[in-house]
């Protein structure tokens, strides 16, 4: 089990809900997908996620997901990811986290 963190450390995480508006295979990577996330009044955000081969683009487009919004941007094979989707690991396969009912895009997870 990882070491524990303080509530103050947890409070630094900006975890939000958004809707996948577009999902595209990454042109330069076998396991990555480029996602355009609707953040509500903040607009669209691009995330790059290692879910290619686990979720067809048409299956996840329109779905709400949970993501970490304040992770520093990182280039992944030439595409910038501005955050990270949250997923459970089920026998090495990602399972995307999502709210059990629709909430406004940009909603904060507490």
Number of C-alpha atoms within 10 A of each C-alpha: 3 4 4 7 8 7 8 8 9 10 10 9 14 15 21 20 27 28 25 22 16 16 23 16 19 20 12 12 13 12 13 19 22 23 25 19 27 22 19 14 9 9 11 16 17 20 25 25 19 17 21 19 13 11 16 14 19 11 9 17 18 16 16 24 20 22 26 18 21 14 14 10 14 15 10 16 12 11 15 14 19 19 21 20 23 18 16 11 10 8 6 7 13 16 14 18 15 17 13 7 6 12 13 14 19 21 14 15 13 9
